[in-house]
Amino acid sequence: MTPALPPRTHRPPRAHRLRRANPLAALGALAWLVVVGLPLYYLVAVSLRTREDYLTAGALSPPTSPTFENYATVVGGGFERYLLNTAVVTAASVALVLVLALPAAYAIVRGSGRLVRAGFSLLLLGLAIPAQAVIVPVYLIITRMHLYDSLTGIVLPTAAFLLPMAVLVLTSALRDIPEELYEAMALDGGGPARTLRTLVIPLSRHGLVTVAVYVAVNAWNGFLFPLVLTQSQDRRVLTMGLWSLQGQYTSNVPALMAAMTLSVLPVFLFYVLGRRRLVSGLTAGFGK
C-alpha cells in the first residue's frame, strides 16, 4: 500500500508584478520636466532679484538677496486694474460659454432632426475660422453695437470663438450618460428643463470643468480682441498691460518678470484645482 502523498500547496499569485524599467520613458519625462520647469524657475528667480543682481550675475543663478521690490513696483504702476479687468472678462466669458454651450449640447445629443445635425455641423465650422481672418467684421459689429472700448466688447467675441469647442466637448460628455437615465426621467414626467437641471448637470461635471478651464485660459491670455477693441488705459487687460510694460520697464527685466508671474499665477491655480477632471472631460465619449 503506497503512502498518501501530502496535498500540494499552491503559492498565491503575485498581487503586483514588477514592471520593467523603461529608461527611454524616464529620460523623456526628465527632459520634459526640464523644458517646463526651467522657464518657470527663470520667471520666479529673476522676479526676486534686483536690477544690479540681474545684470551682474548669470541668467539662471539663484537670487543672492531675494526682494519683493519688483512686485511692489508693478502693483504701484496700475497692475491691479489690469488684473481686475482680466478677471471680469474671464469670469464673464466662462459664464456665457457655459450658459450657451450646455443647452446646445443637450439639444444636439437628444435631438434627432435634420435641422439639429445641420446646426451642429455649421457650429463646428467655427473651429476652422481663425479670429485674425474676421477681425475687421468683428470690429465693425462691436462699433455699431456701441461696445467699443468696453469689457463687454471683449467678452462677446471671445465667448463666440470659444463656443464651438465647448459645445464639442460637452456633446461628448453628454453622450456618456446612459440612455436608461434619460428614459427614466421621461417616465417620471421630467421635461427638458428638469432633465437638464437634475440629470445632465450633475453627471457632466467633468465636461463642465474642462470647458471652464479651456475658456478661462484662452480668455485670460487673449490679446487680439483687447488690442483691436479697446484703447483707454482703464480698459486694458493683463496682456495689454504686459505689452505696455515692455516699453515702460525696458531695462528693468526683473519688474517685467514680476508682472508675468502675477499674471500666470491665477491661471496656474485654476488649472491645479481642475486638473483631476480635465483629462476625463477631454476623453469623454471616446469609449462609445
C-alpha positions as YAML, in Angstrom:
chain: A
units: angstrom
residues:
- id: 1
  name: MET
  ca: [0.00, 0.00, 0.00]
- id: 2
  name: THR
  ca: [1.51, 3.28, -1.13]
- id: 3
  name: PRO
  ca: [1.61, 6.03, 1.44]
- id: 4
  name: ALA
  ca: [-0.66, 9.01, 0.87]
- id: 5
  name: LEU
  ca: [1.12, 11.98, -0.54]
- id: 6
  name: PRO
  ca: [0.72, 15.29, 1.24]
- id: 7
  name: PRO
  ca: [-1.52, 17.75, -0.57]
- id: 8
  name: ARG
  ca: [0.30, 20.09, -2.87]
- id: 9
  name: THR
  ca: [0.38, 23.64, -1.74]
- id: 10
  name: HIS
  ca: [-0.06, 26.33, -4.37]
- id: 11
  name: ARG
  ca: [1.70, 29.58, -3.95]
- id: 12
  name: PRO
  ca: [-0.70, 32.50, -4.01]
- id: 13
  name: PRO
  ca: [-0.49, 34.52, -7.20]
- id: 14
  name: ARG
  ca: [1.51, 37.67, -7.01]
- id: 15
  name: ALA
  ca: [-0.76, 40.64, -6.48]
- id: 16
  name: HIS
  ca: [1.51, 43.04, -8.25]
- id: 17
  name: ARG
  ca: [4.02, 42.28, -10.95]
- id: 18
  name: LEU
  ca: [7.14, 44.26, -11.17]
- id: 19
  name: ARG
  ca: [7.19, 46.37, -14.27]
- id: 20
  name: ARG
  ca: [10.28, 46.51, -16.35]
- id: 21
  name: ALA
  ca: [12.22, 49.71, -16.17]
- id: 22
  name: ASN
  ca: [11.87, 51.96, -19.18]
- id: 23
  name: PRO
  ca: [14.91, 54.20, -19.33]
- id: 24
  name: LEU
  ca: [13.77, 55.95, -22.50]
- id: 25
  name: ALA
  ca: [10.47, 56.95, -20.89]
- id: 26
  name: ALA
  ca: [12.29, 58.17, -17.77]
- id: 27
  name: LEU
  ca: [14.70, 60.17, -19.90]
- id: 28
  name: GLY
  ca: [11.83, 61.68, -21.89]
- id: 29
  name: ALA
  ca: [9.98, 62.60, -18.69]
- id: 30
  name: LEU
  ca: [13.11, 64.21, -17.28]
- id: 31
  name: ALA
  ca: [13.64, 66.19, -20.47]
- id: 32
  name: TRP
  ca: [10.01, 67.36, -20.42]
- id: 33
  name: LEU
  ca: [10.37, 68.37, -16.77]
- id: 34
  name: VAL
  ca: [13.39, 70.49, -17.65]
- id: 35
  name: VAL
  ca: [11.60, 72.09, -20.62]
- id: 36
  name: VAL
  ca: [8.60, 73.01, -18.45]
- id: 37
  name: GLY
  ca: [10.35, 73.78, -15.17]
- id: 38
  name: LEU
  ca: [13.26, 75.86, -16.46]
- id: 39
  name: PRO
  ca: [11.16, 78.79, -17.75]
- id: 40
  name: LEU
  ca: [9.12, 78.79, -14.53]
- id: 41
  name: TYR
  ca: [12.30, 78.84, -12.44]
- id: 42
  name: TYR
  ca: [13.71, 81.67, -14.56]
- id: 43
  name: LEU
  ca: [10.46, 83.62, -14.24]
- id: 44
  name: VAL
  ca: [10.29, 83.41, -10.44]
- id: 45
  name: ALA
  ca: [14.02, 83.70, -9.79]
- id: 46
  name: VAL
  ca: [14.50, 86.83, -11.88]
- id: 47
  name: SER
  ca: [11.41, 88.47, -10.35]
- id: 48
  name: LEU
  ca: [13.02, 88.16, -6.90]
- id: 49
  name: ARG
  ca: [16.32, 89.76, -7.93]
- id: 50
  name: THR
  ca: [17.39, 93.37, -8.07]
- id: 51
  name: ARG
  ca: [18.37, 95.03, -11.32]
- id: 52
  name: GLU
  ca: [22.03, 95.10, -10.30]
- id: 53
  name: ASP
  ca: [21.97, 91.43, -9.37]
- id: 54
  name: TYR
  ca: [20.34, 90.53, -12.69]
- id: 55
  name: LEU
  ca: [22.91, 92.47, -14.72]
- id: 56
  name: THR
  ca: [25.97, 91.16, -12.89]
- id: 57
  name: ALA
  ca: [25.04, 87.54, -12.14]
- id: 58
  name: GLY
  ca: [24.14, 84.80, -14.58]
- id: 59
  name: ALA
  ca: [20.65, 84.42, -16.00]
- id: 60
  name: LEU
  ca: [19.94, 81.13, -14.17]
- id: 61
  name: SER
  ca: [21.77, 81.87, -10.95]
- id: 62
  name: PRO
  ca: [19.55, 81.98, -7.83]
- id: 63
  name: PRO
  ca: [18.91, 85.40, -6.26]
- id: 64
  name: THR
  ca: [21.55, 86.24, -3.66]
- id: 65
  name: SER
  ca: [19.26, 88.59, -1.71]
- id: 66
  name: PRO
  ca: [15.59, 87.95, -2.65]
- id: 67
  name: THR
  ca: [13.40, 91.01, -2.65]
- id: 68
  name: PHE
  ca: [9.74, 91.79, -3.38]
- id: 69
  name: GLU
  ca: [10.51, 95.30, -4.56]
- id: 70
  name: ASN
  ca: [9.73, 94.40, -8.16]
- id: 71
  name: TYR
  ca: [6.24, 93.22, -7.20]
- id: 72
  name: ALA
  ca: [5.64, 96.47, -5.32]
- id: 73
  name: THR
  ca: [6.77, 98.43, -8.38]
- id: 74
  name: VAL
  ca: [4.39, 96.54, -10.66]
- id: 75
  name: VAL
  ca: [1.41, 96.82, -8.31]
- id: 76
  name: GLY
  ca: [2.05, 100.53, -7.82]
- id: 77
  name: GLY
  ca: [2.03, 101.05, -11.60]
- id: 78
  name: GLY
  ca: [-1.66, 100.21, -12.04]
- id: 79
  name: PHE
  ca: [-1.27, 96.49, -12.47]
- id: 80
  name: GLU
  ca: [-4.22, 95.77, -10.18]
- id: 81
  name: ARG
  ca: [-6.54, 97.48, -12.70]
- id: 82
  name: TYR
  ca: [-5.30, 95.15, -15.45]
- id: 83
  name: LEU
  ca: [-5.79, 92.17, -13.17]
- id: 84
  name: LEU
  ca: [-9.35, 93.18, -12.28]
- id: 85
  name: ASN
  ca: [-10.32, 93.76, -15.91]
- id: 86
  name: THR
  ca: [-8.90, 90.40, -16.92]
- id: 87
  name: ALA
  ca: [-10.74, 88.65, -14.08]
- id: 88
  name: VAL
  ca: [-14.02, 90.27, -15.16]
- id: 89
  name: VAL
  ca: [-13.50, 89.29, -18.81]
- id: 90
  name: THR
  ca: [-12.54, 85.73, -17.87]
- id: 91
  name: ALA
  ca: [-15.42, 85.16, -15.47]
- id: 92
  name: ALA
  ca: [-17.97, 86.63, -17.88]
- id: 93
  name: SER
  ca: [-16.62, 84.59, -20.79]
- id: 94
  name: VAL
  ca: [-16.74, 81.35, -18.79]
- id: 95
  name: ALA
  ca: [-20.29, 82.03, -17.58]
- id: 96
  name: LEU
  ca: [-21.55, 82.99, -21.03]
- id: 97
  name: VAL
  ca: [-20.00, 79.97, -22.76]
- id: 98
  name: LEU
  ca: [-21.34, 77.53, -20.16]
- id: 99
  name: VAL
  ca: [-24.84, 79.02, -20.31]
- id: 100
  name: LEU
  ca: [-24.94, 78.73, -24.10]
- id: 101
  name: ALA
  ca: [-22.93, 75.55, -24.67]
- id: 102
  name: LEU
  ca: [-24.72, 73.23, -22.23]
- id: 103
  name: PRO
  ca: [-28.26, 73.65, -23.65]
- id: 104
  name: ALA
  ca: [-26.84, 73.48, -27.19]
- id: 105
  name: ALA
  ca: [-25.02, 70.23, -26.43]
- id: 106
  name: TYR
  ca: [-28.15, 68.81, -24.79]
- id: 107
  name: ALA
  ca: [-30.23, 69.66, -27.86]
- id: 108
  name: ILE
  ca: [-27.65, 68.04, -30.14]
- id: 109
  name: VAL
  ca: [-27.48, 64.83, -28.09]
- id: 110
  name: ARG
  ca: [-31.23, 64.45, -27.56]
- id: 111
  name: GLY
  ca: [-32.37, 65.87, -30.88]
- id: 112
  name: SER
  ca: [-32.72, 63.72, -33.98]
- id: 113
  name: GLY
  ca: [-33.90, 66.18, -36.58]
- id: 114
  name: ARG
  ca: [-32.06, 67.16, -39.70]
- id: 115
  name: LEU
  ca: [-32.02, 70.78, -38.58]
- id: 116
  name: VAL
  ca: [-30.17, 69.88, -35.38]
- id: 117
  name: ARG
  ca: [-27.49, 67.96, -37.28]
- id: 118
  name: ALA
  ca: [-27.10, 70.79, -39.77]
- id: 119
  name: GLY
  ca: [-26.78, 73.31, -36.96]
- id: 120
  name: PHE
  ca: [-24.13, 71.21, -35.25]
- id: 121
  name: SER
  ca: [-22.14, 70.91, -38.48]
- id: 122
  name: LEU
  ca: [-22.40, 74.65, -39.04]
- id: 123
  name: LEU
  ca: [-21.26, 75.32, -35.48]
- id: 124
  name: LEU
  ca: [-18.19, 73.12, -35.94]
- id: 125
  name: LEU
  ca: [-17.14, 75.24, -38.90]
- id: 126
  name: GLY
  ca: [-16.20, 77.86, -36.34]
- id: 127
  name: LEU
  ca: [-13.24, 75.70, -35.35]
- id: 128
  name: ALA
  ca: [-11.71, 76.28, -38.79]
- id: 129
  name: ILE
  ca: [-12.09, 80.08, -38.80]
- id: 130
  name: PRO
  ca: [-9.28, 81.96, -37.02]
- id: 131
  name: ALA
  ca: [-10.08, 85.21, -35.28]
- id: 132
  name: GLN
  ca: [-7.45, 87.06, -37.32]
- id: 133
  name: ALA
  ca: [-9.40, 86.33, -40.52]
- id: 134
  name: VAL
  ca: [-12.57, 88.06, -39.32]
- id: 135
  name: ILE
  ca: [-11.21, 90.75, -37.04]
- id: 136
  name: VAL
  ca: [-12.40, 93.56, -39.36]
- id: 137
  name: PRO
  ca: [-16.06, 92.39, -39.38]
- id: 138
  name: VAL
  ca: [-15.88, 91.85, -35.62]
- id: 139
  name: TYR
  ca: [-14.58, 95.40, -35.19]
- id: 140
  name: LEU
  ca: [-17.42, 96.79, -37.30]
- id: 141
  name: ILE
  ca: [-20.05, 94.82, -35.38]
- id: 142
  name: ILE
  ca: [-18.71, 95.91, -32.00]
- id: 143
  name: THR
  ca: [-18.53, 99.57, -33.00]
- id: 144
  name: ARG
  ca: [-22.07, 99.56, -34.41]
- id: 145
  name: MET
  ca: [-23.31, 97.98, -31.18]
- id: 146
  name: HIS
  ca: [-21.61, 100.89, -29.34]
- id: 147
  name: LEU
  ca: [-19.48, 98.46, -27.34]
- id: 148
  name: TYR
  ca: [-16.08, 99.68, -28.48]
- id: 149
  name: ASP
  ca: [-13.60, 100.33, -25.67]
- id: 150
  name: SER
  ca: [-15.61, 98.32, -23.15]
- id: 151
  name: LEU
  ca: [-15.11, 95.00, -21.41]
- id: 152
  name: THR
  ca: [-18.36, 93.74, -22.92]
- id: 153
  name: GLY
  ca: [-16.88, 94.29, -26.35]
- id: 154
  name: ILE
  ca: [-14.07, 91.89, -25.40]
- id: 155
  name: VAL
  ca: [-16.29, 89.28, -23.77]
- id: 156
  name: LEU
  ca: [-18.73, 88.77, -26.66]
- id: 157
  name: PRO
  ca: [-16.25, 87.87, -29.44]
- id: 158
  name: THR
  ca: [-14.10, 85.90, -27.01]
- id: 159
  name: ALA
  ca: [-17.05, 83.74, -26.00]
- id: 160
  name: ALA
  ca: [-18.21, 83.39, -29.61]
- id: 161
  name: PHE
  ca: [-14.90, 81.97, -30.81]
- id: 162
  name: LEU
  ca: [-14.61, 79.60, -27.82]
- id: 163
  name: LEU
  ca: [-18.19, 78.32, -28.10]
- id: 164
  name: PRO
  ca: [-17.67, 75.66, -30.85]
- id: 165
  name: MET
  ca: [-15.00, 73.77, -28.90]
- id: 166
  name: ALA
  ca: [-17.09, 74.00, -25.73]
- id: 167
  name: VAL
  ca: [-20.13, 72.52, -27.48]
- id: 168
  name: LEU
  ca: [-17.99, 69.73, -28.93]
- id: 169
  name: VAL
  ca: [-16.57, 68.77, -25.51]
- id: 170
  name: LEU
  ca: [-19.95, 68.91, -23.77]
- id: 171
  name: THR
  ca: [-21.60, 66.90, -26.54]
- id: 172
  name: SER
  ca: [-19.11, 64.09, -25.97]
- id: 173
  name: ALA
  ca: [-19.66, 64.33, -22.20]
- id: 174
  name: LEU
  ca: [-23.46, 64.15, -22.50]
- id: 175
  name: ARG
  ca: [-23.27, 61.11, -24.78]
- id: 176
  name: ASP
  ca: [-21.62, 59.22, -21.91]
- id: 177
  name: ILE
  ca: [-24.82, 59.49, -19.86]
- id: 178
  name: PRO
  ca: [-26.74, 56.17, -20.20]
- id: 179
  name: GLU
  ca: [-29.89, 56.24, -22.27]
- id: 180
  name: GLU
  ca: [-31.78, 54.49, -19.46]
- id: 181
  name: LEU
  ca: [-31.42, 57.54, -17.24]
- id: 182
  name: TYR
  ca: [-32.96, 59.78, -19.87]
- id: 183
  name: GLU
  ca: [-35.84, 57.33, -20.26]
- id: 184
  name: ALA
  ca: [-36.33, 57.14, -16.50]
- id: 185
  name: MET
  ca: [-36.56, 60.92, -16.32]
- id: 186
  name: ALA
  ca: [-39.11, 60.93, -19.15]
- id: 187
  name: LEU
  ca: [-41.24, 58.27, -17.42]
- id: 188
  name: ASP
  ca: [-41.06, 60.30, -14.22]
- id: 189
  name: GLY
  ca: [-42.57, 63.24, -16.05]
- id: 190
  name: GLY
  ca: [-39.42, 65.31, -16.22]
- id: 191
  name: GLY
  ca: [-39.27, 67.82, -19.04]
- id: 192
  name: PRO
  ca: [-36.14, 69.09, -20.79]
- id: 193
  name: ALA
  ca: [-35.53, 71.81, -18.19]
- id: 194
  name: ARG
  ca: [-35.81, 69.40, -15.26]
- id: 195
  name: THR
  ca: [-33.70, 66.76, -17.02]
- id: 196
  name: LEU
  ca: [-31.03, 69.34, -17.72]
- id: 197
  name: ARG
  ca: [-31.04, 70.57, -14.13]
- id: 198
  name: THR
  ca: [-31.28, 67.31, -12.18]
- id: 199
  name: LEU
  ca: [-29.58, 64.82, -14.50]
- id: 200
  name: VAL
  ca: [-27.35, 66.40, -17.10]
- id: 201
  name: ILE
  ca: [-25.56, 68.99, -14.98]
- id: 202
  name: PRO
  ca: [-24.62, 66.62, -12.10]
- id: 203
  name: LEU
  ca: [-23.41, 63.89, -14.46]
- id: 204
  name: SER
  ca: [-21.44, 66.18, -16.76]
- id: 205
  name: ARG
  ca: [-19.28, 67.92, -14.16]
- id: 206
  name: HIS
  ca: [-16.07, 66.68, -15.78]
- id: 207
  name: GLY
  ca: [-17.03, 68.21, -19.10]
- id: 208
  name: LEU
  ca: [-18.12, 71.45, -17.47]
- id: 209
  name: VAL
  ca: [-14.82, 71.76, -15.62]
- id: 210
  name: THR
  ca: [-12.92, 71.03, -18.83]
- id: 211
  name: VAL
  ca: [-14.81, 73.75, -20.70]
- id: 212
  name: ALA
  ca: [-14.35, 76.19, -17.82]
- id: 213
  name: VAL
  ca: [-10.59, 75.63, -17.75]
- id: 214
  name: TYR
  ca: [-10.31, 75.85, -21.54]
- id: 215
  name: VAL
  ca: [-12.33, 79.07, -21.76]
- id: 216
  name: ALA
  ca: [-10.61, 80.64, -18.74]
- id: 217
  name: VAL
  ca: [-7.10, 80.05, -20.08]
- id: 218
  name: ASN
  ca: [-7.94, 81.41, -23.54]
- id: 219
  name: ALA
  ca: [-9.84, 84.42, -22.19]
- id: 220
  name: TRP
  ca: [-7.08, 85.20, -19.68]
- id: 221
  name: ASN
  ca: [-4.39, 85.08, -22.35]
- id: 222
  name: GLY
  ca: [-6.41, 86.84, -25.06]
- id: 223
  name: PHE
  ca: [-4.54, 89.59, -26.87]
- id: 224
  name: LEU
  ca: [-6.11, 90.23, -30.29]
- id: 225
  name: PHE
  ca: [-9.56, 91.42, -29.17]
- id: 226
  name: PRO
  ca: [-8.27, 93.69, -26.37]
- id: 227
  name: LEU
  ca: [-5.74, 95.15, -28.79]
- id: 228
  name: VAL
  ca: [-8.27, 95.96, -31.51]
- id: 229
  name: LEU
  ca: [-11.42, 96.64, -29.49]
- id: 230
  name: THR
  ca: [-10.05, 98.82, -26.66]
- id: 231
  name: GLN
  ca: [-7.87, 101.90, -26.43]
- id: 232
  name: SER
  ca: [-8.22, 103.53, -23.00]
- id: 233
  name: GLN
  ca: [-5.97, 102.82, -20.05]
- id: 234
  name: ASP
  ca: [-8.89, 101.81, -17.80]
- id: 235
  name: ARG
  ca: [-9.98, 99.03, -20.17]
- id: 236
  name: ARG
  ca: [-6.64, 97.32, -20.54]
- id: 237
  name: VAL
  ca: [-6.26, 93.68, -19.58]
- id: 238
  name: LEU
  ca: [-3.14, 91.83, -18.45]
- id: 239
  name: THR
  ca: [-1.83, 91.01, -21.92]
- id: 240
  name: MET
  ca: [-2.08, 94.65, -22.93]
- id: 241
  name: GLY
  ca: [-0.53, 95.69, -19.63]
- id: 242
  name: LEU
  ca: [2.44, 93.39, -20.14]
- id: 243
  name: TRP
  ca: [2.83, 94.72, -23.64]
- id: 244
  name: SER
  ca: [2.99, 98.28, -22.32]
- id: 245
  name: LEU
  ca: [5.37, 97.27, -19.52]
- id: 246
  name: GLN
  ca: [7.92, 96.23, -22.11]
- id: 247
  name: GLY
  ca: [8.32, 99.86, -23.01]
- id: 248
  name: GLN
  ca: [7.92, 101.26, -19.53]
- id: 249
  name: TYR
  ca: [10.44, 98.86, -17.95]
- id: 250
  name: THR
  ca: [12.69, 98.21, -20.92]
- id: 251
  name: SER
  ca: [15.84, 97.88, -18.80]
- id: 252
  name: ASN
  ca: [14.05, 96.59, -15.69]
- id: 253
  name: VAL
  ca: [13.68, 92.93, -16.62]
- id: 254
  name: PRO
  ca: [13.01, 91.79, -13.01]
- id: 255
  name: ALA
  ca: [9.94, 94.06, -12.86]
- id: 256
  name: LEU
  ca: [8.66, 92.62, -16.12]
- id: 257
  name: MET
  ca: [9.18, 89.08, -14.80]
- id: 258
  name: ALA
  ca: [7.31, 90.00, -11.63]
- id: 259
  name: ALA
  ca: [4.36, 91.22, -13.71]
- id: 260
  name: MET
  ca: [4.39, 87.99, -15.72]
- id: 261
  name: THR
  ca: [4.49, 85.92, -12.52]
- id: 262
  name: LEU
  ca: [1.43, 87.72, -11.17]
- id: 263
  name: SER
  ca: [-0.40, 87.19, -14.46]
- id: 264
  name: VAL
  ca: [0.41, 83.47, -14.65]
- id: 265
  name: LEU
  ca: [-0.35, 82.61, -11.01]
- id: 266
  name: PRO
  ca: [-4.21, 82.78, -11.14]
- id: 267
  name: VAL
  ca: [-4.41, 80.59, -14.25]
- id: 268
  name: PHE
  ca: [-1.97, 78.11, -12.74]
- id: 269
  name: LEU
  ca: [-4.04, 77.84, -9.56]
- id: 270
  name: PHE
  ca: [-7.24, 77.45, -11.58]
- id: 271
  name: TYR
  ca: [-5.66, 74.65, -13.58]
- id: 272
  name: VAL
  ca: [-4.39, 72.87, -10.46]
- id: 273
  name: LEU
  ca: [-7.88, 72.88, -8.95]
- id: 274
  name: GLY
  ca: [-9.47, 71.45, -12.09]
- id: 275
  name: ARG
  ca: [-6.75, 69.14, -13.35]
- id: 276
  name: ARG
  ca: [-8.35, 65.96, -11.96]
- id: 277
  name: ARG
  ca: [-11.43, 66.37, -14.13]
- id: 278
  name: LEU
  ca: [-9.72, 67.93, -17.12]
- id: 279
  name: VAL
  ca: [-8.44, 64.73, -18.74]
- id: 280
  name: SER
  ca: [-11.67, 62.80, -18.09]
- id: 281
  name: GLY
  ca: [-13.66, 65.60, -19.65]
- id: 282
  name: LEU
  ca: [-11.46, 65.76, -22.74]
- id: 283
  name: THR
  ca: [-11.66, 61.98, -23.28]
- id: 284
  name: ALA
  ca: [-15.42, 61.75, -22.65]
- id: 285
  name: GLY
  ca: [-17.28, 59.97, -25.39]
- id: 286
  name: PHE
  ca: [-14.28, 58.28, -27.00]
- id: 287
  name: GLY
  ca: [-15.22, 54.92, -25.49]
- id: 288
  name: LYS
  ca: [-18.56, 54.91, -27.28]
...
